Structure formats: C-alpha cells, structure tokens
Amino acid sequence: MQVTVRALADADIGAAREVQTRAFQEHDRSFGDPVVPVTAEVVERQRGRLQHFLTHDPAGSWVATVDGEVVGVALALRRASLWGLSLLVVDPSVQSRGVGRQLLDASLTYADGVDTAIILSSRDPRAMRRYAAAGFDLHPQIHAEGTVDRARLPASRRAVRPGGADDLAFADAVDVAVRGAPRGPDHELLARTFRMFVVDDVDGRGYAYARSDGRVVAVAASDDETATALLWECLAQDADGERTVDHINAAQQWAVKVVVAAGLRLAPAGPVFWRGRTPPRSYLPDGGYL
Ligand SMILES: CC(C)(COP(=O)(O)OP(=O)(O)OC[C@H]1O[C@@H](n2cnc3c(N)ncnc32)[C@H](O)[C@@H]1OP(=O)(O)O)[C@@H](O)C(=O)NCCC(=O)NCCS
C-alpha cells in the first residue's frame, strides 16, 4: 500500500469528514457505545472544524491518501507556545497499517519549539500507544452523563452571566493564566457556535461554553471555586434533558464533586496526554479546540 501524507486542501474537506465519521463510528461500535447519528448539524460542525484548521493552522492540517483517495486526517493547532491535536483518524479499511503513525509524525512537526502540548485521546489502544511513545504523559479521565437532579442544584449560586463576542479578549486572558496560551480565533468560533458563560468578580474569573444539546464544551477559570460555579451554571441550563461533561482527570476533583452532586453517572473515558506540563486544574478542555 503506497501512502502519501500531504497538506489538507479545501477539496479534501468532504472526504476527510467522511473518514472522520467512519473511524469514530467503528471506534464506538468496537467499545459497545451508541453510535452518534450524523445529522445535518454534525456535518456542519465537522466541516466548520476542518475549514477552521485550514484557515488558521494550515501547517497543522494533514491528510493521508492511497491511490488519490483520502484515508486519514490529522488536525493540530498552535496557539502561542501550546500545540494541541484536535483530530487523528484513519479509515477503518486501512487501520493498523502505519497510516496513523505517519499522520501523527507529520502533525508533530508543527509542535517543534512549543513549550506544552495536549492530546485528548480516544480509547483506541493504537492512539494511546503512539501518544505515549511520542513523549506525552498519560492522565486517565472520566466523563459524566445523565439527567441533572434539579433538587440538588445549589440553593445560592455565584453570579454567572451570559458571554459573547465582547468577552473574547477577557477569555483569552483567562486562557493565558490557566493554560499558558490564548485561544485566539478559536474563541470566535466557540462563542458563535455555543452558549458562553462568564464569571468576573473579586473572587475569580473564568468562562465556559455549553452546547444546546446539554454537552459541556469547555471550562477555564482562575480557581476551582470559579470553575465550579461555571460548571453548575452549564448543568442548570434548561429544565430537562441529558447533560454530558467530558475530560475530567484526577487534577479536577472539583468537577468530580459537581457531577456527583448533580446526580450524573461517571464512566471511564480515553486519557488526556500532556507534554511539557501537568494538567491545569481549573480547566476542562474541549475535544475539538482543546
Ligand atoms: C487511532 C488511529 C488513528 C491509529 O491509526 P492506525 O493507522 O490504525 O495505527 P498504526 O498502524 O499507525 O499503529 C499505531 C500503533 O499501534 C500499534 N498497533 C497496530 N495495531 C494494533 C492493535 N490492533 N492493537 C494495539 N496496537 C496496535 C502499532 O504497532 C503502532 O505502534 P508502533 O508504531 O509503536 O508499532 C486509527 O486506528 C483510528 O482512526 N482509530 C479510530 C479513531 C480514533 O480513535 N482516533 C484517535 C483519536 S484521539
């Protein structure tokens, strides 16, 4: 099999999106997880992500092809001195034949010279193996899901306000303090796509994003108490419905306390890998934009 690894191009976006879908559907099936249906909204989000990386991180955006067909994709971002892997997928028809390794190696060239790097791994043993072999430290994670028991919402909550386009410089300042690098253009996309919440008072500052379907996208705050207030606010939105909180590791006991108090179920998830530092405490990263 002759594999070519080259830069992602605009014309690849449709095929790259399909590889992403096939790879994760196969991953979910192999773990007995429910397979996420590909709705028009999901397609839009996948396309938007590929387009965003092509625009802002062309040097971190790669595809692998065989006979001219896209069979793998890697997307990585670089913000100040932080590198993050957003996506690594290989079509199930050619997995376990070295394509993922080649894509990751290409993508890591974009990390040359950075201080810190993050990868949110799936549970695929091939992915975990390569990330650990690339010098990243593994930190186990859980995720939480279920319906929030509204009787357990804290009686008095810290003042959290809706955020928006005017809060992006503030949010970047939080990011620099929390993880050493701003999100820059990622905030524009996140604030456009998701609900944003902000805390900015004498006790601390932070922000969160949540999806309208109840998934908490990201939390970043100066301290655990502020992160706790933001996570409760995300969980308290809308009266009914399922909530999901991803990417909780052992440094984030504040988040474990919140999801347990809210009545959500805990389940093992893929680990987070960091290189150059230990995981920030008051920070729940986002799978796509970290
Ligand atoms: C994870 C994934 C990208 C890896 O790509 P791949 O082309 O299948 O993997 P590779 O052939 O490059 O193998 C990667 C490593 O796993 C090892 N490996 C291969 N098959 C394996 C298997 N069945 N079990 C365990 N390890 C295996 C390889 O030996 C290799 O390690 P090495 O380079 O030290 O020898 C791909 O399988 C995939 O798309 N999985 C589903 C989506 C996913 O989970 N993506 C990762 C998101 S973080």
The ligand as a Gaussian input file, in Angstrom:
#p B3LYP/6-31G(d) Opt

LIG

0 1
 C       -6.009000       5.543000      16.257000
 C       -5.714000       5.516000      14.761000
 C       -5.630000       6.955000      14.243000
 C       -4.338000       4.831000      14.564000
 O       -4.030000       4.775000      13.223000
 P       -3.636000       3.366000      12.541000
 O       -3.158000       3.645000      11.197000
 O       -4.779000       2.445000      12.694000
 O       -2.459000       2.887000      13.523000
 P       -0.955000       2.474000      13.164000
 O       -0.970000       1.340000      12.207000
 O       -0.203000       3.695000      12.761000
 O       -0.476000       1.934000      14.562000
 C       -0.232000       2.749000      15.663000
 C        0.437000       1.935000      16.743000
 O       -0.466000       0.946000      17.246000
 C        0.100000      -0.358000      17.116000
 N       -0.999000      -1.254000      16.734000
 C       -1.412000      -1.582000      15.491000
 N       -2.496000      -2.378000      15.569000
 C       -2.758000      -2.546000      16.875000
 C       -3.753000      -3.242000      17.580000
 N       -4.726000      -3.922000      16.946000
 N       -3.730000      -3.173000      18.943000
 C       -2.789000      -2.475000      19.598000
 N       -1.816000      -1.791000      18.958000
 C       -1.814000      -1.826000      17.619000
 C        1.116000      -0.242000      16.029000
 O        2.121000      -1.241000      16.180000
 C        1.621000       1.159000      16.203000
 O        2.614000       1.237000      17.215000
 P        4.170000       1.287000      16.757000
 O        4.248000       2.397000      15.749000
 O        4.890000       1.586000      18.026000
 O        4.479000      -0.042000      16.179000
 C       -6.805000       4.766000      13.949000
 O       -6.780000       3.403000      14.301000
 C       -8.216000       5.320000      14.149000
 O       -8.663000       6.129000      13.340000
 N       -8.954000       4.881000      15.186000
 C      -10.330000       5.325000      15.405000
 C      -10.419000       6.799000      15.714000
 C       -9.566000       7.180000      16.891000
 O       -9.682000       6.620000      17.981000
 N       -8.681000       8.169000      16.691000
 C       -7.802000       8.684000      17.722000
 C       -8.445000       9.887000      18.292000
 S       -7.532000      10.565000      19.645000

